[in-house]
Amino acid sequence: MRHGSQSQTVKNMPATRRGLATLLVLAVAAACTRAPAAAGPSSAPSSSAPLASVAPAATDMAVTVTESTYGTLALQTAKGAECSAELTAVAPAFGEAPPSALPAQIATAAGIVRWSYPAPRLPVTTAYYRVNCRAGSSSGAANGQFSVSRGPMIASALTVRLSTDNPPRESFNPNASLVPLRDAAIARMRSTLASEWKSATRGLGGLQVVEQSADITIFVLAAHGTSVHRRSFNDGSEDIVVYVEGELGQKTVENTIATTLHEIGHIWCCTGADADDGGHWKTKVRDPGLYGVDKYGLMTDPVTCVAFGAVLSCPNRFSDREMRALGFATFPPPVPDACAVQAQSISGKLAPMQGQLTDLNAQINAANAQLASIDAQLNAIHAQYPNGAPPAVVNQANALVAQYNSLNTQNNARIAQFNALLETSRSLAAQLNALPCDPS
């Protein structure tokens, strides 16, 4: 369970939002909007064969495209030539588009120019390129096309990119005062989102935060709004928008992480008769092995964090039915939560103590009633014989005194046992109440 500093209800609306895909033709630029970097392991380009370039007749420099797959463009031309390229692709309704222009490069001594550019997930489509090279008064060009196609996203090998850019087709009001909270949330995501995803999926999930060519982009906004997973009905494009302030005010970083896990889960979950139109379960079902805020899983609405004093506990474990929705056919039981295990151990000790205290209290009360009866008998004898009693009465009184003293000694021992047990139970109860989790 996650711990933080305040209570927050995370309410997610994964409703898809329609957007029309448009053909986006962009001009040549001298540099990329984002510096090229090594592609993540799951950003596999399409396996299309290099297409023969077509050089316009008016040029006098040979330009031959040797590789044209989504994410990579390479060519052969004259050494020292300066080459640039334009890309044209269908812009997705949600998520990110690839760059429209590739930065100018100088061909190597072998006449080679090679670009590796960001290749975010796009709908299946055909994209186009045009390259232009120039060296002195000579020039050459080539153009062609390549296929864009990537397999479905899988929970065991997912790549995500974190962005503070404005997401397409999302209206919101930026709040500068929330920028530090947004930046803190992004920093935590970069360092822990992979491990959080692995824990949430019982060690079977795999997630990598990459700088380009991601399966899905997570836009983290310094604004007030409802976090959402968006999918276009028209082209199938997807993204996630996470707000650091929701209906109940600013979220803690822990709450934002829980929200992000929930929204990532919406890539696959939840559909069918048991789910509503928003992708949440219609009915909460207790999951075996999960406790407290996790006991119904992560895909219920709202996903609620619970405060334990100054500590905030947020759900971060998928239930059995959610694991199946994520694509895992078989999976281990949940790893026992250390806090819940400790709480259950304490509760297991407290339960019999309550029964013992009840029994001891009943015995003490019965003994007190018996002592009171003996005391009343002695008082009656004293009242009847204020100046001295006959020998037989004296013997009766002495027997009552002996009985009283014996019973009182036994009762005092019970009282001491009761008080010691009560102190132990109070100590255990204090330990239980101090734990930042719910063992139910």
C-alpha positions as CSV (number, residue, x, y, z in Angstrom):
1,M,0.0,0.0,0.0
2,R,1.2,3.5,-0.7
3,H,1.8,6.0,2.0
4,G,1.5,9.8,1.9
5,S,0.4,12.8,3.8
6,Q,-3.3,13.5,3.1
7,S,-6.6,11.9,2.1
8,Q,-7.7,12.1,-1.5
9,T,-10.3,10.4,-3.6
10,V,-9.1,9.6,-7.1
11,K,-11.9,9.7,-9.6
12,N,-11.1,8.7,-13.1
13,M,-13.1,9.1,-16.3
14,P,-11.8,7.0,-19.1
15,A,-14.4,8.0,-21.5
16,T,-13.1,8.0,-25.1
17,R,-13.2,11.3,-26.9
18,R,-13.8,11.4,-30.6
19,G,-11.3,13.2,-32.8
20,L,-10.9,13.2,-36.6
21,A,-7.6,12.2,-38.0
22,T,-6.3,14.7,-40.5
23,L,-3.4,14.5,-43.0
24,L,-0.7,16.7,-41.6
25,V,1.9,18.0,-44.1
26,L,4.7,19.9,-42.4
27,A,7.5,22.0,-43.7
28,V,11.3,21.4,-43.6
29,A,13.0,22.6,-40.5
30,A,16.7,22.9,-39.5
31,A,16.3,20.9,-36.3
32,C,13.8,18.5,-34.6
33,T,11.4,19.7,-32.1
34,R,12.9,17.1,-29.7
35,A,16.5,15.9,-29.9
36,P,16.9,12.3,-31.2
37,A,17.7,9.7,-28.7
38,A,18.0,5.9,-28.6
39,A,14.7,4.2,-29.1
40,G,13.2,2.1,-26.2
41,P,13.1,-1.7,-26.5
42,S,9.5,-2.0,-27.4
43,S,9.4,0.7,-30.0
44,A,9.9,-1.7,-32.9
45,P,9.7,-0.1,-36.3
46,S,7.6,-1.6,-39.0
47,S,9.3,-4.3,-41.1
48,S,8.7,-2.7,-44.5
49,A,11.5,-3.2,-47.1
50,P,13.5,-0.1,-48.2
51,L,11.7,1.5,-51.0
52,A,13.4,2.7,-54.1
53,S,13.8,6.5,-54.2
54,V,12.6,8.5,-57.2
55,A,14.9,11.3,-58.1
56,P,13.6,14.3,-60.0
57,A,15.1,14.6,-63.5
58,A,16.2,18.2,-62.9
59,T,18.9,17.3,-60.3
60,D,22.4,16.2,-61.0
61,M,23.4,14.5,-57.7
62,A,22.5,10.9,-57.0
63,V,20.4,10.3,-53.9
64,T,19.5,6.8,-53.0
65,V,17.4,6.0,-50.0
66,T,18.8,2.8,-48.4
67,E,16.4,2.4,-45.4
68,S,13.0,3.8,-44.8
69,T,11.2,2.3,-41.8
70,Y,9.2,4.2,-39.2
71,G,11.8,5.7,-36.9
72,T,14.7,5.4,-39.3
73,L,15.7,7.0,-42.7
74,A,19.0,6.5,-44.4
75,L,20.5,7.4,-47.7
76,Q,23.5,7.3,-49.9
77,T,24.8,10.4,-51.8
78,A,27.9,12.4,-52.5
79,K,30.3,12.8,-49.6
80,G,30.0,16.2,-47.9
81,A,26.5,16.9,-49.2
82,E,24.1,18.6,-46.8
83,C,20.8,16.7,-46.7
84,S,17.5,17.3,-44.9
85,A,14.2,15.5,-45.0
86,E,10.5,16.0,-44.7
87,L,8.0,13.5,-43.2
88,T,4.3,13.3,-43.9
89,A,2.0,11.1,-41.8
90,V,-1.6,11.1,-40.6
91,A,-1.7,13.0,-37.3
92,P,-3.4,10.9,-34.6
93,A,-6.4,12.2,-32.7
94,F,-4.6,11.5,-29.4
95,G,-1.0,11.1,-28.4
96,E,1.9,12.4,-30.3
97,A,2.9,12.7,-34.0
98,P,6.4,12.1,-35.3
99,P,8.5,15.1,-36.4
100,S,7.6,16.7,-39.7
101,A,11.2,17.5,-40.5
102,L,14.5,15.9,-39.9
103,P,17.5,18.1,-39.1
104,A,20.1,18.8,-41.8
105,Q,23.1,16.4,-41.8
106,I,26.4,16.3,-43.7
107,A,27.1,13.1,-45.5
108,T,30.1,11.1,-44.3
109,A,33.2,10.4,-46.4
110,A,31.3,7.3,-47.5
111,G,28.3,9.5,-48.5
112,I,26.0,8.1,-45.8
113,V,23.3,10.1,-44.0
114,R,21.2,8.4,-41.4
115,W,18.4,9.7,-39.2
116,S,16.8,8.0,-36.2
117,Y,13.8,10.0,-35.1
118,P,11.0,9.7,-32.5
119,A,8.4,7.2,-33.6
120,P,5.4,7.4,-31.3
121,R,2.7,4.8,-31.8
122,L,0.5,5.8,-34.7
123,P,-2.6,4.1,-36.3
124,V,-1.7,1.7,-39.1
125,T,-1.0,4.0,-42.1
126,T,1.3,4.8,-44.9
127,A,3.7,7.7,-44.4
128,Y,5.8,9.6,-46.9
129,Y,9.2,11.2,-47.0
130,R,11.2,13.6,-49.3
131,V,14.9,14.1,-49.0
132,N,16.9,16.9,-50.5
133,C,20.7,17.1,-50.7
134,R,23.0,19.8,-51.9
135,A,26.7,20.2,-52.4
136,G,27.9,23.4,-54.1
137,S,25.9,23.8,-57.3
138,S,24.8,20.2,-57.4
139,S,21.6,18.9,-55.8
140,G,19.5,15.8,-55.7
141,A,16.3,14.6,-54.2
142,A,14.3,11.4,-53.5
143,N,10.9,10.6,-52.2
144,G,9.0,7.5,-51.2
145,Q,6.8,5.9,-48.7
146,F,6.8,3.4,-45.9
147,S,4.3,1.5,-43.7
148,V,3.6,2.4,-40.1
149,S,2.4,-0.6,-38.2
150,R,3.0,-1.7,-34.6
151,G,1.5,-4.6,-32.6
152,P,-0.9,-4.0,-29.8
153,M,0.4,-2.7,-26.4
154,I,1.1,-5.5,-23.9
155,A,1.3,-5.1,-20.1
156,S,4.5,-7.1,-19.9
157,A,6.5,-4.8,-22.2
158,L,5.1,-1.3,-22.2
159,T,6.9,1.9,-23.0
160,V,5.6,5.3,-21.8
161,R,6.8,8.9,-22.3
162,L,6.1,11.5,-19.7
163,S,5.3,14.9,-21.2
164,T,4.4,18.4,-19.9
165,D,3.2,19.5,-23.3
166,N,-0.4,20.4,-24.0
167,P,-2.2,17.3,-25.0
168,P,-4.2,17.4,-28.3
169,R,-7.9,18.1,-28.0
170,E,-7.9,18.8,-24.2
171,S,-9.2,22.0,-22.7
172,F,-7.8,23.1,-19.4
173,N,-6.5,26.1,-17.5
174,P,-2.8,26.0,-16.5
175,N,-2.0,26.9,-12.9
176,A,1.5,28.1,-12.4
177,S,1.3,27.4,-8.6
178,L,0.9,23.7,-9.4
179,V,4.1,23.5,-11.5
180,P,6.2,22.4,-8.5
181,L,3.7,19.6,-7.7
182,R,3.6,18.5,-11.3
183,D,7.4,18.4,-11.5
184,A,7.6,16.4,-8.2
185,A,5.1,13.9,-9.6
186,I,7.0,13.5,-12.8
187,A,10.3,13.0,-11.0
188,R,8.7,10.3,-8.8
189,M,7.2,8.7,-11.9
190,R,10.6,8.6,-13.6
191,S,12.2,6.9,-10.6
192,T,9.4,4.5,-9.5
193,L,6.7,4.0,-12.1
194,A,8.5,0.9,-13.5
195,S,8.7,-0.7,-10.1
196,E,5.2,0.3,-9.2
197,W,3.8,-1.2,-12.3
198,K,5.8,-4.4,-11.7
199,S,4.4,-4.6,-8.1
200,A,0.9,-3.8,-9.2
201,T,1.0,-6.7,-11.7
202,R,2.5,-9.2,-9.3
203,G,5.9,-9.2,-10.9
204,L,4.6,-10.0,-14.4
205,G,4.3,-6.4,-15.8
206,G,7.1,-4.6,-17.5
207,L,7.2,-0.8,-18.0
208,Q,9.9,1.5,-19.2
209,V,9.9,5.3,-19.2
210,V,11.5,6.4,-22.5
211,E,12.2,9.8,-24.1
212,Q,10.9,8.9,-27.5
213,S,9.0,6.2,-29.5
214,A,6.8,5.3,-26.7
215,D,3.7,3.0,-26.8
216,I,1.7,5.7,-25.0
217,T,2.3,9.3,-23.9
218,I,1.3,10.4,-20.4
219,F,0.6,14.1,-20.3
220,V,1.0,15.4,-16.7
221,L,-0.6,18.8,-16.3
222,A,-0.2,21.5,-13.7
223,A,-4.0,22.2,-13.7
224,H,-7.3,21.2,-12.1
225,G,-9.2,18.5,-13.9
226,T,-10.2,14.8,-14.1
227,S,-7.5,12.4,-15.1
228,V,-8.4,10.3,-18.1
229,H,-7.3,7.6,-20.5
230,R,-8.4,8.7,-24.0
231,R,-8.9,6.4,-27.0
232,S,-10.2,7.6,-30.4
233,F,-13.1,5.6,-32.0
234,N,-11.9,6.8,-35.4
235,D,-8.2,5.8,-35.5
236,G,-7.6,3.9,-32.3
237,S,-5.0,6.3,-31.0
238,E,-4.5,6.6,-27.3
239,D,-3.0,8.7,-24.6
240,I,-3.3,9.5,-20.9
241,V,-3.9,12.9,-19.2
242,V,-3.1,13.2,-15.5
243,Y,-4.0,16.3,-13.5
244,V,-2.2,17.0,-10.3
245,E,-5.4,18.7,-8.8
246,G,-8.7,17.0,-8.8
247,E,-12.2,17.5,-7.3
248,L,-11.0,17.3,-3.7
249,G,-8.0,19.6,-4.2
250,Q,-4.3,19.1,-4.8
251,K,-3.2,15.4,-4.9
252,T,-0.2,14.1,-3.1
253,V,2.6,12.6,-5.3
254,E,1.5,9.2,-4.0
255,N,-2.1,9.8,-5.1
256,T,-0.9,10.9,-8.5
257,I,1.1,7.6,-8.9
258,A,-2.0,5.6,-8.0
259,T,-4.0,7.6,-10.5
260,T,-1.4,6.9,-13.2
261,L,-1.5,3.2,-12.5
262,H,-5.3,3.2,-12.8
263,E,-5.2,5.1,-16.1
264,I,-2.5,2.8,-17.5
265,G,-4.8,-0.1,-16.6
266,H,-7.5,1.4,-18.8
267,I,-5.5,0.5,-21.9
268,W,-6.8,-3.0,-21.4
269,C,-9.4,-2.8,-18.7
270,C,-12.3,-3.0,-18.4
271,T,-15.0,-4.3,-20.8
272,G,-17.8,-6.8,-20.9
273,A,-20.9,-7.4,-18.9
274,D,-19.2,-6.7,-15.6
275,A,-18.0,-3.2,-16.7
276,D,-19.7,0.1,-17.2
277,D,-19.3,2.5,-20.1
278,G,-16.5,4.3,-18.3
279,G,-14.3,1.1,-18.1
280,H,-14.9,0.5,-14.4
281,W,-16.4,-2.5,-12.7
282,K,-20.1,-2.2,-12.0
283,T,-19.8,-4.2,-8.8
284,K,-16.9,-4.2,-6.3
285,V,-15.8,-7.8,-5.8
286,R,-13.5,-8.6,-2.8
287,D,-10.3,-10.2,-4.1
288,P,-8.6,-13.0,-2.2
289,G,-5.2,-12.0,-0.8
290,L,-5.8,-8.2,-1.1
291,Y,-6.7,-6.1,1.9
292,G,-7.7,-2.5,2.8
293,V,-7.6,0.0,0.0
294,D,-6.4,-2.8,-2.4
295,K,-9.1,-5.3,-1.6
296,Y,-11.3,-4.4,-4.7
297,G,-8.3,-3.9,-7.0
298,L,-7.4,-0.7,-9.0
299,M,-10.2,-0.4,-11.5
300,T,-13.2,0.6,-9.4
301,D,-14.6,4.1,-9.5
302,P,-13.8,6.1,-7.5
303,V,-10.3,4.7,-6.5
304,T,-10.1,5.9,-2.9
305,C,-7.1,6.7,-0.8
306,V,-7.5,6.4,3.0
307,A,-5.7,8.5,5.6
308,F,-4.3,6.9,8.7
309,G,-3.4,9.9,10.8
310,A,-0.8,11.8,8.8
311,V,-0.2,8.8,6.5
312,L,-2.1,8.3,3.2
313,S,-2.6,4.8,1.8
314,C,-3.5,4.5,-1.8
315,P,-4.5,1.4,-3.9
316,N,-1.7,0.0,-6.1
317,R,-2.6,-3.7,-6.7
318,F,-4.6,-5.2,-9.5
319,S,-7.2,-7.8,-8.6
320,D,-7.4,-11.3,-10.2
321,R,-10.1,-10.2,-12.7
322,E,-8.0,-7.2,-13.6
323,M,-4.9,-9.3,-14.1
324,R,-6.9,-11.3,-16.6
325,A,-8.1,-8.2,-18.3
326,L,-4.5,-7.0,-18.6
327,G,-3.8,-10.1,-20.6
328,F,-2.2,-12.4,-18.0
329,A,-3.6,-15.9,-18.3
330,T,-1.9,-17.2,-15.2
331,F,-0.4,-15.3,-12.3
332,P,0.7,-15.8,-8.8
333,P,-1.3,-14.8,-5.7
334,P,-0.7,-11.3,-4.5
335,V,2.5,-10.8,-2.5
336,P,1.4,-10.4,1.2
337,D,1.4,-6.8,2.3
338,A,3.8,-6.5,5.2
339,C,1.6,-3.9,7.0
340,A,-1.5,-6.0,6.6
341,V,0.3,-9.1,7.8
342,Q,1.4,-7.3,10.9
343,A,-2.0,-5.9,11.5
344,Q,-3.6,-9.3,11.1
345,S,-1.1,-10.8,13.5
346,I,-1.9,-8.2,16.1
347,S,-5.6,-8.6,15.5
348,G,-5.2,-12.4,16.0
349,K,-3.7,-11.8,19.4
350,L,-6.3,-9.2,20.4
351,A,-9.4,-11.3,19.6
352,P,-8.8,-14.0,22.3
353,M,-7.8,-11.4,24.8
354,Q,-11.2,-9.7,24.5
355,G,-12.8,-13.1,25.4
356,Q,-10.5,-13.6,28.3
357,L,-11.2,-10.1,29.6
358,T,-14.9,-10.7,29.4
359,D,-14.7,-14.0,31.3
360,L,-12.4,-12.5,34.0
361,N,-14.7,-9.5,34.4
362,A,-17.7,-11.8,34.9
363,Q,-15.8,-13.8,37.5
364,I,-14.7,-10.7,39.3
365,N,-18.2,-9.3,39.4
366,A,-19.5,-12.7,40.7
367,A,-16.8,-12.7,43.4
368,N,-17.6,-9.1,44.4
369,A,-21.3,-10.1,44.8
370,Q,-20.3,-13.0,47.0
371,L,-18.0,-10.9,49.1
372,A,-20.7,-8.3,49.5
373,S,-23.1,-11.1,50.7
374,I,-20.5,-12.3,53.3
375,D,-19.9,-8.8,54.5
376,A,-23.6,-8.3,54.9
377,Q,-23.9,-11.4,57.1
378,L,-21.0,-10.3,59.3
379,N,-22.6,-6.9,59.7
380,A,-25.9,-8.5,60.7
381,I,-24.2,-10.6,63.4
382,H,-22.4,-7.5,64.7
383,A,-25.7,-5.6,64.9
384,Q,-27.5,-8.5,66.6
385,Y,-24.8,-9.0,69.3
386,P,-23.2,-5.6,69.9
387,N,-21.9,-6.7,73.4
388,G,-20.6,-10.1,72.4
389,A,-22.1,-13.2,70.8
390,P,-22.6,-16.8,72.0
391,P,-19.7,-19.3,71.2
392,A,-21.7,-20.9,68.4
393,V,-22.3,-17.5,66.7
394,V,-18.7,-16.5,67.2
395,N,-17.6,-19.7,65.4
396,Q,-20.0,-18.9,62.5
397,A,-18.7,-15.4,62.3
398,N,-15.1,-16.6,62.2
399,A,-15.9,-19.1,59.4
400,L,-17.4,-16.3,57.4
401,V,-14.3,-14.1,57.9
402,A,-12.1,-17.0,56.7
403,Q,-14.3,-17.5,53.7
404,Y,-14.2,-13.8,52.9
405,N,-10.5,-13.5,53.2
406,S,-9.9,-16.5,51.0
407,L,-12.4,-15.4,48.4
408,N,-11.0,-11.8,48.5
409,T,-7.4,-13.1,47.9
410,Q,-8.6,-15.1,44.9
411,N,-10.5,-12.1,43.5
412,N,-7.5,-9.8,44.0
413,A,-5.5,-12.2,41.9
414,R,-8.1,-12.1,39.2
415,I,-8.2,-8.3,39.3
416,A,-4.4,-8.2,38.9
417,Q,-4.6,-10.7,35.9
418,F,-7.4,-8.6,34.4
419,N,-5.5,-5.3,34.7
420,A,-2.3,-6.9,33.2
421,L,-4.3,-8.4,30.3
422,L,-6.1,-5.1,29.8
423,E,-2.8,-3.2,29.6
424,T,-1.4,-5.7,27.1
425,S,-4.6,-5.4,25.0
426,R,-4.4,-1.6,25.1
427,S,-0.8,-1.7,24.0
428,L,-1.6,-4.0,21.1
429,A,-4.6,-1.9,20.1
430,A,-2.3,1.2,20.0
431,Q,0.1,-0.6,17.8
432,L,-2.7,-1.7,15.5
433,N,-4.2,1.8,15.3
434,A,-0.7,3.2,14.5
435,L,-0.3,1.0,11.4
436,P,-0.8,2.8,8.1
437,C,-3.0,0.2,6.6
438,D,-6.4,-1.6,6.9
439,P,-6.2,-5.4,7.4
440,S,-9.8,-5.9,6.6
